Amino acid sequence: MRIRLDAVSPGKKVKVIMVEGGVRCRQCLGEMGVYPGETLQVIRSAPFAGPIMVETNGSRFMLGRGMAAKIIVEEMD
C-alpha cells in the first residue's frame, strides 16, 4: 500500500516509490539520499505537525512535514 512519508509511524521501514515536487525539491532530497528504491526508517515524528527524523544508510536527518508529504513510500515487512 502506498502512502506519504508524513503518515508513517515511528519505527517503520519503508521503500521510496516516488518523489513528487519540482526539480529543486527532488534534487535536495536526492542529496540527502532520498530517491526511488531507497529504504528509509522513520525514527521519530514530532507532535503538532513538527518535523520527522528519518534514517537511511546510517545517516539521520530531519524533514519538515511539507517535504515529507512529497515522498510516496511503501511499507516493508
Buried (B, 14 or more C-beta within 10 A) or exposed (E): EEBBBBEBEEEEBBBBEEBEBEEEBBEBBEEBBBBBEBBBBBBBBEEEEEBBBBBBEEEEBBBEBEBBBBBBBEEEE
